[in-house]
Amino acid sequence: MAEDNELLLFPDDLIDQLHDKARNKVEYWDIRAGLSKGNTIEFSDEKSKEITSYLLTGCSIRTFNEGGWGFRVLKSASKQNLLDEFDNAIKLAKLSSSLCKFKFHIKEKDALTQDFKINSKRKLEDVDITEKIELVKGHESIASNYSKLIKNTRTIYLDSHVNLVFLDAYGTKVNQELEILRLFSSVYAQSKGIIQNGTNSIGAVGGFEVMNTEKAISLSKKSSEQAINLLNAKSPLGGSFRVILDSKLTGTFIHEALGHACEADLVLNKESILIGKIGEKIAIEDVSVIDDPRFGQGEKLNLPYELFGCYFIDEEGTPAQKTVIIKHGVLQNFIHSLETASRMNHDPNGHGRANSNSSKPQVRMGFTFLEPKDWNLDEMIEDTKQGILCEDFQYGYTDPTTGNFQFKCRISTKIENGEKKENLRDVSFGGMTLDVLKKISAIGNESTFNYSDGICGKGGQGIRVCDGGPYIRIDDLTVGGLN
């Protein structure tokens, strides 16, 4: 444990030694160190599947020189080992640089010296694990006893209390103390050979008080209701329809179909449909898209916690900040890591993220959303002669290289002559991202705005994110079903 504590201590004399070692050898370096402790509790069909408590420590050193990176992950946290591994990371950067055909320099950024701490009302470490287990058992009981048609339930609770330190060559030193937790509920119902699923989650940066919010309390009941209601829904005929997407599907479209194509590493690798389109109009004028992972988004949404996808700094020490991706239909910015910003002569905008201190940062989103306009949902429905209201994302596929996407939604409702009719299930829709951005015919107002949380995978790493937006209506969208 003494070594764990040493991991978080970087006195001035040690930092001076690191600067001396790096001088005239590498042009940039950073260090991430941290200590994380938490719990994972999983039940299925009211039976325990996993109950785990953990304590993890980690430290990584990253160095850079003329296009080449060195990266070392430390197993030992001692001061001497840190200094030795720092020398090895320098050697790796120089070797990598000698093999690089493309040379570039890291864009210098301002130093940041600050301590940041999440003010939880009920700290995770003050809650006994037995209470957390009872929470999960309670949700399992609600789901299992909701109906005789419920055939399978699954509830997962995860939490983490982390202490982090970030240092870099420019003099940045940031200490963070964060609490992160998530509750996940999945329910399957079956009747007459038909199986349907309801899935919901709540994730947040905050303390155990999150589990006392209405969203958390009603989670398993909501999943059960979804699964049962879908058993009597019909599957639609395929075709081209006017489709209304709820806030969750709007966020999914903005994140998956558009957002990944805005990641600057994909642009540099020629794997994005948005190459060379900065300054071009790629959507209708009413479309404005933002990525803003700064803390404080929860307060704007009247929530007693910070959003799951938000953070104080990214894993490269760049402060989280608002990035305007599209403004009035015109593509304004990509999202950047330190490397992509340097290569594209752009300022870093706080999107170099990693899922742990042993992973290298990648360009990743935080909280990505479509800004609302002025339609309400009733107006969208009344103005639709024949269409489908689609709600809740189930799964999907997107290719940022071509813009092709296919999504399956969980709940749908047929619309005829401006009125909602029967429920539909197994509805999928798809198209080409840039075409769909120009087929949007209505964007909902603030009352239709909402968000969802999740884990986004890329390059072998899962990162906590949020996305959202208002309800939107899209004309002539290709829809398919089981029939």
FENKA-V492442 format. One record per residue. N is the residue number from 1. RES is the residue in one small letter. SS is DSSP state (~ for helix, > for strand, _ for the rest). PSI is psi in whole degrees, -180 to 180 (none if undefined). BURIAL is # if it has 24 or more other ideal C-beta (glycine too) atoms within 12 Angstrom, else .. Layout:
BEGIN
n = [N/N]
res = [RES/RES]
ss = [SS/SS]
psi = [PSI/PSI]
burial = [BURIAL/BURIAL]
END
This chain:
BEGIN
n = [1/2/3/4/5/6/7/8/9/10/11/12/13/14/15/16/17/18/19/20/21/22/23/24/25/26/27/28/29/30/31/32/33/34/35/36/37/38/39/40/41/42/43/44/45/46/47/48/49/50/51/52/53/54/55/56/57/58/59/60/61/62/63/64/65/66/67/68/69/70/71/72/73/74/75/76/77/78/79/80/81/82/83/84/85/86/87/88/89/90/91/92/93/94/95/96/97/98/99/100/101/102/103/104/105/106/107/108/109/110/111/112/113/114/115/116/117/118/119/120/121/122/123/124/125/126/127/128/129/130/131/132/133/134/135/136/137/138/139/140/141/142/143/144/145/146/147/148/149/150/151/152/153/154/155/156/157/158/159/160/161/162/163/164/165/166/167/168/169/170/171/172/173/174/175/176/177/178/179/180/181/182/183/184/185/186/187/188/189/190/191/192/193/194/195/196/197/198/199/200/201/202/203/204/205/206/207/208/209/210/211/212/213/214/215/216/217/218/219/220/221/222/223/224/225/226/227/228/229/230/231/232/233/234/235/236/237/238/239/240/241/242/243/244/245/246/247/248/249/250/251/252/253/254/255/256/257/258/259/260/261/262/263/264/265/266/267/268/269/270/271/272/273/274/275/276/277/278/279/280/281/282/283/284/285/286/287/288/289/290/291/292/293/294/295/296/297/298/299/300/301/302/303/304/305/306/307/308/309/310/311/312/313/314/315/316/317/318/319/320/321/322/323/324/325/326/327/328/329/330/331/332/333/334/335/336/337/338/339/340/341/342/343/344/345/346/347/348/349/350/351/352/353/354/355/356/357/358/359/360/361/362/363/364/365/366/367/368/369/370/371/372/373/374/375/376/377/378/379/380/381/382/383/384/385/386/387/388/389/390/391/392/393/394/395/396/397/398/399/400/401/402/403/404/405/406/407/408/409/410/411/412/413/414/415/416/417/418/419/420/421/422/423/424/425/426/427/428/429/430/431/432/433/434/435/436/437/438/439/440/441/442/443/444/445/446/447/448/449/450/451/452/453/454/455/456/457/458/459/460/461/462/463/464/465/466/467/468/469/470/471/472/473/474/475/476/477/478/479/480/481/482/483]
res = [m/a/e/d/n/e/l/l/l/f/p/d/d/l/i/d/q/l/h/d/k/a/r/n/k/v/e/y/w/d/i/r/a/g/l/s/k/g/n/t/i/e/f/s/d/e/k/s/k/e/i/t/s/y/l/l/t/g/c/s/i/r/t/f/n/e/g/g/w/g/f/r/v/l/k/s/a/s/k/q/n/l/l/d/e/f/d/n/a/i/k/l/a/k/l/s/s/s/l/c/k/f/k/f/h/i/k/e/k/d/a/l/t/q/d/f/k/i/n/s/k/r/k/l/e/d/v/d/i/t/e/k/i/e/l/v/k/g/h/e/s/i/a/s/n/y/s/k/l/i/k/n/t/r/t/i/y/l/d/s/h/v/n/l/v/f/l/d/a/y/g/t/k/v/n/q/e/l/e/i/l/r/l/f/s/s/v/y/a/q/s/k/g/i/i/q/n/g/t/n/s/i/g/a/v/g/g/f/e/v/m/n/t/e/k/a/i/s/l/s/k/k/s/s/e/q/a/i/n/l/l/n/a/k/s/p/l/g/g/s/f/r/v/i/l/d/s/k/l/t/g/t/f/i/h/e/a/l/g/h/a/c/e/a/d/l/v/l/n/k/e/s/i/l/i/g/k/i/g/e/k/i/a/i/e/d/v/s/v/i/d/d/p/r/f/g/q/g/e/k/l/n/l/p/y/e/l/f/g/c/y/f/i/d/e/e/g/t/p/a/q/k/t/v/i/i/k/h/g/v/l/q/n/f/i/h/s/l/e/t/a/s/r/m/n/h/d/p/n/g/h/g/r/a/n/s/n/s/s/k/p/q/v/r/m/g/f/t/f/l/e/p/k/d/w/n/l/d/e/m/i/e/d/t/k/q/g/i/l/c/e/d/f/q/y/g/y/t/d/p/t/t/g/n/f/q/f/k/c/r/i/s/t/k/i/e/n/g/e/k/k/e/n/l/r/d/v/s/f/g/g/m/t/l/d/v/l/k/k/i/s/a/i/g/n/e/s/t/f/n/y/s/d/g/i/c/g/k/g/g/q/g/i/r/v/c/d/g/g/p/y/i/r/i/d/d/l/t/v/g/g/l/n]
ss = [_/~/~/~/~/~/~/_/_/_/_/~/~/~/~/~/~/~/~/~/~/~/_/_/_/_/_/>/>/>/>/>/>/>/>/>/>/>/>/>/>/>/>/>/_/_/>/>/>/>/>/>/>/>/>/>/>/>/>/>/>/>/>/>/>/_/_/>/>/>/>/>/>/>/_/_/_/_/~/~/~/~/~/~/~/~/~/~/~/~/~/~/~/~/~/~/~/~/~/_/_/_/_/_/_/_/_/_/_/_/_/_/>/>/>/>/>/_/_/_/_/_/_/~/~/~/_/_/~/~/~/~/~/~/~/~/~/~/~/~/~/~/~/~/_/_/_/_/_/>/>/>/>/>/>/>/>/>/>/>/>/>/>/>/>/>/>/>/_/_/_/_/>/>/>/>/>/>/>/>/>/>/>/>/>/>/>/>/>/>/>/_/_/>/>/>/>/>/>/>/>/>/>/>/>/_/_/~/~/~/~/~/_/~/~/~/~/_/~/~/~/~/~/~/~/~/~/~/~/~/_/_/_/>/>/_/_/_/>/>/>/>/>/>/>/_/~/~/~/~/~/~/~/~/~/~/~/~/~/~/~/~/>/~/~/~/~/~/_/_/_/_/_/_/_/_/_/_/_/_/>/_/_/_/_/_/_/_/>/>/>/>/_/_/_/_/~/~/~/~/_/_/_/_/_/>/>/_/_/_/_/_/>/_/_/_/_/_/>/_/_/>/>/>/>/>/>/_/_/>/>/_/_/_/>/_/_/~/~/~/~/~/~/_/_/_/_/_/_/_/_/>/>/_/_/_/_/_/_/_/_/>/>/_/_/_/>/>/>/>/_/_/_/_/>/_/~/~/~/~/~/~/_/_/_/>/>/>/>/>/>/>/>/>/>/>/>/>/>/_/_/_/_/>/>/>/>/>/>/>/>/>/>/>/>/>/_/_/>/>/>/>/>/>/>/_/_/>/>/>/>/>/~/~/~/~/_/_/_/>/>/>/>/>/_/~/~/~/_/>/>/>/>/>/>/>/>/>/_/_/>/>/>/>/>/>/>/>/>/_/_/>/>/>/>/>/>/>/>/>/_/_/_]
psi = [-29/-38/-37/-43/-38/-28/-32/1/116/83/163/-37/-35/-42/-39/-40/-39/-44/-41/-42/-36/-22/128/11/-45/154/-14/148/155/158/133/128/148/165/125/135/143/-166/149/125/122/130/148/130/42/18/141/130/-35/133/110/134/143/157/116/139/154/151/136/149/130/133/156/140/114/55/-10/138/146/142/124/136/128/136/-31/140/12/155/-44/-40/-38/-46/-40/-45/-27/-42/-42/-38/-37/-44/-40/-41/-42/-39/-45/-41/-39/-22/-7/132/-31/117/140/169/147/133/121/143/164/146/146/124/111/151/135/137/132/129/83/142/-31/102/143/-39/-14/-5/121/147/-26/-34/-37/-38/-43/-34/-49/-44/-37/-44/-37/-40/-43/-46/-46/-34/6/-40/153/-14/-10/123/-20/137/152/128/131/132/133/139/161/131/118/142/125/146/135/132/150/177/-19/0/7/136/108/127/132/144/116/153/129/136/159/141/130/135/130/131/136/134/152/138/129/40/-1/131/129/155/145/131/134/159/161/127/149/158/108/-174/-170/-13/-21/-34/-8/4/159/-39/-43/-43/-38/8/-54/-34/-40/-42/-40/-44/-43/-50/-44/-45/-31/-17/-31/6/159/158/137/161/148/162/-167/124/161/121/136/125/138/178/-34/-43/-34/-47/-40/-45/-45/-40/-55/-53/-37/-49/-45/-34/-17/-3/122/-26/-36/-35/-47/-32/6/41/28/143/-6/11/127/14/6/130/-6/152/117/0/172/160/-28/-8/120/128/134/146/114/89/14/144/145/-12/-36/-42/-38/-30/13/41/146/26/169/150/148/-33/8/158/162/-52/158/-176/11/12/8/128/142/140/161/126/119/113/-50/135/119/43/-10/131/121/-45/154/168/141/149/-180/-40/-49/-36/-42/-43/-28/12/51/153/140/140/25/35/27/97/150/153/-7/170/-12/6/147/142/145/166/119/152/169/-85/103/130/158/131/141/162/-118/4/146/166/-41/-40/-40/-43/-46/-28/11/116/-47/119/-167/133/116/133/138/119/138/-58/172/-175/141/146/102/-16/-37/-23/0/134/151/125/146/130/162/-42/136/156/131/140/128/127/44/14/145/135/-135/157/150/155/165/38/130/155/158/177/-159/129/-52/-29/-45/-37/-22/-2/1/124/-8/139/128/166/-176/-30/-19/-1/137/180/167/159/159/-178/124/129/140/133/32/4/140/125/138/130/166/151/165/-168/-176/175/143/157/134/131/146/52/137/125/142/161/-178/-27/none]
burial = [./././././#/#/#/#/#/./././#/#/././#/#/./#/#/././#/#/#/#/#/#/#/#/#/#/#/#/#/#/#/#/#/#/#/#/./././././././././././#/#/#/#/#/#/#/#/#/#/#/#/#/#/#/#/#/#/#/././#/./#/././#/#/./#/#/#/./#/#/#/#/#/#/./#/#/././././././#/./#/#/./#/././#/./././#/./#/./#/./#/./#/#/./#/./#/././#/#/./#/#/#/#/#/#/./#/#/#/./#/#/./#/#/#/#/#/#/#/#/#/#/#/#/#/#/#/#/#/#/#/#/#/#/./#/#/#/#/#/#/#/#/#/#/#/#/#/#/#/#/#/#/././././././#/#/#/#/#/#/#/#/#/#/#/#/#/#/#/#/./#/./#/#/././#/#/#/#/#/#/#/#/#/#/#/#/#/./#/./#/#/././././#/#/#/#/#/#/#/#/#/#/#/#/#/#/#/#/#/#/#/#/#/#/#/#/#/#/#/#/./././#/#/#/././#/#/./././#/#/#/./#/#/#/#/#/#/#/#/#/#/./#/#/././#/./#/#/#/#/#/#/#/#/#/#/#/#/#/#/#/#/#/#/#/#/#/#/#/#/#/./#/#/#/#/#/#/#/#/#/#/#/#/#/#/#/#/./#/#/#/#/#/#/#/#/#/#/#/#/#/#/#/#/#/#/#/#/#/#/#/#/#/#/#/#/./#/./#/././#/#/././#/./#/#/#/#/#/#/#/#/#/./#/./#/./#/././#/./#/#/#/#/#/#/#/#/#/#/#/././././#/././#/#/#/#/#/#/#/#/#/#/#/#/#/#/#/./#/#/#/#/#/#/./././#/#/#/#/#/#/#/#/#/./#/././././#/#/#/#/#/#/#/#/#/#/#/#/#/./#/#/#/#/#/./.]
END
